[in-house]
Structure formats: C-alpha cells, structure tokens
Amino acid sequence: MQVFNAFMKVLKKRIGAAMMWIVAFLVISFIVTTNADAGAMKFESTKIDICVFDEDNTEESKALTEFLGKKHNIISVENNKDDILDALYYGRADCVMTIKEGYGQKLAAGDTEALFTSYHVHDSYEATLAENLVDEYVGAVNAYLVSGEEISSAIAKADKAMSKEVKVTAETFDEGKENSSANDFYFYFQYLPYVFISVMIAALCPVLLKLNKKEIRHRTNCSCITARSQSAQIILGSCVFVLAVWLIFIIAGMALLGEMYSGRWWYAVLNSFMFVIISAGIAILISAFSPEERVVNVIANIIGLGMSFLCGVFVPQHLLGDGVLNAARFLPAFWYIKANDMMSGSSGEVFTKSRFFEYFGIQALFAAVIFAVVLVVMKVKHDKAD
C-alpha cells in the first residue's frame, strides 16, 4: 500500500485548504438554517417606521393616528422639509404622512379625496403598504357611514374590524406531507454543490497532480508495484477522501438540523452523494490535463461560482432567465437543484419519487460521462508517453 500511503501523506498537506472550505460552510450553514423562514411556509406581518403630522387635530384624526400606531411604529420627525428628507434618506422613516386640516369634517361628509399628503422614497414598498392601510381604513369608515352609523361609531367599528388578526397557515399537497419545520434541511443541502466542487478541486486535484508528476510516476514504475495496483491504490485513496468529506457534511447536517432521519431527508442525502461523486470526477478530470498547481484555485473558483450562479445554487432558478436555464441544463448542478427545489416545494413542482429518480438519473449520466472522458484523456496521454 505504498502508493496509498503516499497519497495520504500528500493529502495531509492539502487538508488545510479542504478544512477551510468545510468550516466556512458549516458556520454559514448554521446561520442560514437557524434564521431561514423555510421559504413561504411562514408568514409575519411587517411593521414600518412612519411619521404622522396631524394638522386637523380632531377626534377623527387622532383615532387614525392611534390606529396606525397599532399596525406600525410611529416616530417623531421635525416638521420641516430638510429634516423630513434626511429621515427618509437615512432610513429613519419609511413614510412621512400629513393628515390635512378638515380631515374629520370631510370624512363625516363621505368625502374621501385629498385627505392626506405624504413624503416617501420613490417606488417604496413600505410607503405603498402604509398608503394601502390608510385607504382601507378610510374605506371601512366610509362603508359604516353609508350604512347609517354615526361618525364616532363608524370609526370605532372600522378600527375593531381592521384590528382583527388573521391566522395564516401554509398547506402542502405533496406526497408524504411533512411538518413545515422540517423544511430547514433543504436550505442546508442547497449550497452543497458549490462547497463540494471547491473542496474536491482545492484538495483532491493537487494530490493527484503531485502523484502524476513525471519523476514520481517514473520512480513508481521502476518499483515492483504494477500499474493496475498503482491505479487501484490511488482510486482507494480518492474514495476514502471523498467519502470522508461527504460524511462530515451529512453528520454535521444531522447534528445541526436535529432529528430528520426519515422521509425526504434520505432523498436529499442520496442527491448529495451523487453530486459529491460528480465533484470528484470534475477534480480528477482537471488533474488529467495536468494544469499548474497555482491555477487550480482559479479553476475551482471559475467552475464552482460559474455553475452555482447558472444552476440556481445562489440565485433561485425561478428568478433566472430562460436563456440561462437552457444553458444550465447541460450542467449537473442544475439537476441537483431541480431535485432539491422539488423536495422543498419552492419550485411549485409536486414531489414524486419517480421525478426525483429522473433528476437523480440525469446526474448519474453526467457522472458516467465525466469519468468516461477521464479514461479517454488518460489513455491518450498514456499512448503519447509510449
């Protein structure tokens, strides 16, 4: 096992690069998964910072200010243009609204036009949210007035009606329904392709390049070790490293995400196992072309980042253009993400075992093609050497 021992000795010198990626990913994964809202499976209302100038100063205008205070954060800003613009520019206020004089009188008369003025950032979501809320409130008060209520009664009933909280639940219709809290592990597996590719190219590729150097290869060929034995020991060392990296992430995922050892968890594990094989194949293919060691990290970044951005690792696939997605179909990470998105329900595609194994099978074909190309390149190089 001399070649295997040599493989491990060289790998030991490169293990620092691999651990840097592994530790960084696990730290980021801890932050992402513990703060993830599991896609659209949770709903929370948003409170914005709003300043209200009450020029009417009536019971009606005070009731509106009080109502806004229940829904949002009321802040104070000096009533001059410079301070208002500063507050909006630096984000201390999302919207500055003025209740115009005569608001109460117009509201009682059923006149809902030109009751307010507002300052806000152009196309601001927060300002639109505040304006819609005010419009709904005024509309509710007006509806009660039309039905015959007095102004005070209409305001009280509108406030009560709009203060009711609606319980929001998200339903799933996928096969094998699971608790929405279990969806966190999909966020963990989402980013594994980038890390697997980076770790394999940064750690495995230099080891193979070192063992394939002409002087080392010739010295090994002069020994009693057969070429088949050499290849078998290198393959064994590569398998040990790949399996160790994969197990580190799976065990860390189990520790990080809790008891999720059933259901779709195992499909995600199987999906990740196939992609770590693909990543190893990419690293072996790169080493087969014998690039300079100093450019290996550059290659790792180009392939890792390029595939991640094109295939939906960093940017969800539903946000990518059709042209990008059509090109990404020729990359294995695209099908990994397709399977992961289907399991999480974020793609809108219903999870089925048959569809999962379809995506899994496409990844297996990519792996077969990559290793076939490796064999061809190595054979060509061997024939030239002869």
N, C-alpha and C positions, 0 to 999 in steps of 0.2 A: 504493500500500500504506500510505496514511496511517493508516487505521484499525488495520491490523495492527501498525504501529509504535507507535501509541498504546496498543494492547493490551499490547505487550511492556514499554513504559515503566511502565504501571500495575502489571503483574505483577512487575516488578523490585522494586517497593516492598513487595510482599507475599511475595516469595520467602523472606524470613527465617522466616515462620510455617511455610511448607512444609518448609524445611530442618530446622527444629526437630523436626518430626514424623519426618522421614526419618532423621535422625541418631539420634534416640532409639530408633527401631525397630531400626535396624541394630545398635546397641550391644546392645540387649536380645536381638535375634536371635542375635548371636554367643554370648552367654552361654547362651541356651536350647538352641541347636543343638549346641554343644560339650559340654553337660552332659546332653543328652537321652539316655535309655536306649532310644530307638526303641520306645516302648510296652512291649509284653510280649515283645519279641524277645530280651531279655537277662534272665538270672537271676543273682542274687547272694544268698548266704546272709547272714542278719543276725546280728550279734553284739550282745548286750546287756550291760549292767553289772549284775552280780549279786554279792551278798554272801552268804557261807555261814558259818554258825556251826555248828561240829562238836561237839556235846555227847557224841557216842558215842566219838569218838577211837579208832577201831579201824581195822584194815587195810581193812575193807569201806567204812567211811565216808570214809577218806582216798582210796580208789580212786574213789569217787563224786565227791569234790571235784576230784580230778585230771581226771576225765572232763569235768566241767563247765568246767574251765579250758581244755580243748582247743576247746570249742564257743563259749564266751563269755568275757567279761572279768571276772575275779574281782577285786573291790575290797574294801577294808577299811572297816568302819564300827564305831564304838564300840557295844558290846553293851548299850545301854540304849534305852528306848522313845523318848526325846526325840531322840536322835541318829539313830535309825532313821527316825523320821517326818520329820526335817529332810532326810535324804538322799533320801527318796522325794519329798518336796515340791519340793525344788530340782533334782531330776533327776539327782543324783549317782549314784543307784542305781535300777535298774528293778525289782528284786525282791530282797528280803532273806529268805533261807531258813535254817531251822534243822533240822539233822539230829538228831533226838531220840535221847536215850540209849536203848540197846537196839536200835538200828537193825540192827547186824550180826547179833545173835542172832535177831531176828525174820526177817530176810532169809534166813538159813540154814534157818530152820524153814518157809519158804514163806509167812510171814505178811506181806502187803504193805499192810496197813491202818494208818493213823495213824503213818506213819514220819517225817513232816515237818510243820513249821508254816511259814507264810510271811506276810510283810507285802508288800503291793503296792497300787498305785493301783487303785481300783475299775474294772473292765472294761478293764484294761490289756492291750494286745496282747502287750507284752513279757513280762508275768508269765505269761500263758497259754502263750506259747512256751516259757518255762522249765519250767513245770509239766508240759507235754506231753512235753518231753525227758526229765525225771526219770521220769515214768510209763513211758515207752518203755524207759528203761534198766532200771528195776526189773522191768518185764515180761520183758525179754530175759534178765536174770539168772535170774529165776524159771523161765523156759522151759528154760534149760540145767540148772537144778537138778532139774526134773521129769524130764528126760531121763537123769538119773543122774550128772551131773557133780558134783564136789566144789565147795564154795563158791568157793575160790580160782580154780579152773579156769573156773567159770561166769562169774565177774567178768571174767577175762581175755578169754574168748571173746565176752562181751557187749560189752566195750569195743572189741575188734577189729572186730566186726560193725557196730557203730554208728559207728565212726570212718571207715568207707569213704565216699568221696565219689562222688556220682552225677553224671555229666556230663549237663547239661540242654541240649537243643537245641530250637529252635522251627522247625517246618516250616510252609511256606505252600503252599497248594494253588490259589492264584490263577493266572489266565492270565499267562504271561510271568513266571516266577519270577525274583526278583532277590535279590541279596545283601542281608542284613538291614542292613548298614551303610549302604546307600543310602536307608534309610527316614528318615534325618535331615532330608532336604529337605522332608518333609511337615510337620514342625514349623515350618519357615520359612514355608511358604505358609499355615499355619493362621491366622496373625494378620494377614495382608494385608488382609482386608476392613475391619477397624477403622481401619487406617492409611490405606487408600485413601479411605475416606469422610471421615476427618478432614482429610487433605491437600486433597482437592478442595473441600470446603466452606470450609475456612480460607483457601485461596489463590485458587482459581478463582472462587468466588462473589463475593467483594468486587470483583474485577476487572470482572466482568460488571455488578455493581451500579453501579460508577463510570461505565462506558461507557453505561449505560442511564439515567443521570440526565437529567432533562428538559432542563437547559441545554446539556449536552453533546450530547444527541441532536438538539435543535433546531439547534444550530450545525452539526452534521454534515449535517443535512438541507438546510441552506442552501447547502452546497457542491455541487460538480459530481459528487460520488460518489452513485451510485444506491443505493437501499435494498437491492437484491439484492447489490451489491458490498460494502456495509457488513456485511451478514449473513455473506457468504462469508468476509470477512477476519476477522471475529470467530470464526467456526467454525474457520478455519485456525489462528488463534492458540490456541484451546482445544485443538485436536487436537495441536498441537506440544507444549503443556504436558503434556497427558495422556500422550502417547507418551513424553515425556522422563522423567516420573515413573515410568512402568511400566518403561522400560528401565533406569533406575537400580536398581530393585529386582531385576530379572532378572539384570543384570550382577553386582550385589553378591551375589546368591544363588549364581551360578556361582563367583565368587571365594571365597565363604565355604564352600561345600559341596563344592568340588572337582569332579572330572570326572564329572558326572552329566548328560551331554548326550544321553542316549538313553533309550529305554523310556518309563516313565511320567513322567519329568521333563517331557517336552513336553506331556503331558496337563495337568499341573499348571500349566505356563506358559500354555497355552491357557485354562484355567479362570480364571487370574488376569487375563488380558487381557479376558475378558468382564466380570469384576467391576469392573475399573477403568473400563470404559465405563459400567456401571451407576452407579458412584460419580460419574462426571462428569455423567451425566444427572440424578442427585439434586441435585447442586450447581446445575445450570442451572435445574432446576425450582424450587428455593428462590429463586434470583435473579429468576425470572419473577414472583414475588409481591412483589418489591421490599421486603424487610424492612429494618429499620435495620441499619447495619453493626455496631453494638455488640452486636446479639443474634445475629450469625452464629455466633460461637464457642459460644454457648449451644446453638444449634440443632445445631451439629456434635457437641457432647458428647451431647446427647439422642439423636440419631439413631445416632451411632457406638456409644455404650455400650449403648443400648437394643437395637439389632439384634445386637450382639455377644453380649450376655448371653442373649437369647432364642433365638438361632440356633445356639449351640454354639461360638462362637469362643473365649470364655474358659472356659466350662464345657462339658465334652463332652456331646454330645447324648444319650448313653445314660444320663446322670445327671439329665437334665431330665424333668419330669413330662409325662404325656400331654397335659394341657391346654396347657402351654407349647409343646410341639412342634406341636400342632394349630394354635395361633395363629401360630407361626413359619413354617409352610408358606406363608403369604401374604407372606413377606419373601424377597428374593433371596438374602441371605446364608445362609439355611437350605439352599438347594440347592447353593450353593458348598461349604459344609462337608460336605454329604452326599457330593459327588463327592470331596472331599479325604480324608474318612474312608474311603471305599471304596478309594481308591488306597493308603492306608496300611494297610488291613486292620484298623483299630481298631474299626470298626463291626460286624465279623463278616460283612460283605457281600462276596462274591467279586467281584473286579474284572472287568468285561467292558466292551468298547468300546461296545457298544450301550447299556448302562446309563449309562455316562459321558456319552454324547452325549444321552441322555434328560435328565439333570440339566443339561447344558450348554444344551440347547434351551429348558428352562424358564427359565433365566436370560436367554436371548436374548429370550424373550417378555416378561419383566419389563422389559428394556431398551426394547423396542419400545413397550410401554405407557407407560413413563415419558416417552419422547420425544414420543409422541402427545399426552400430557397437556400437555407443554410447548408444543407447537404450538397446542393449543386455548386455553390460558391467554394466550399471546402474541396470538393472533387476537382474543380477547375484549377484551384491553387496547387493541389497535390500533383496534378498532371503537369503543370508548368514547372514545378520543382523537380520533377523527374527528368 
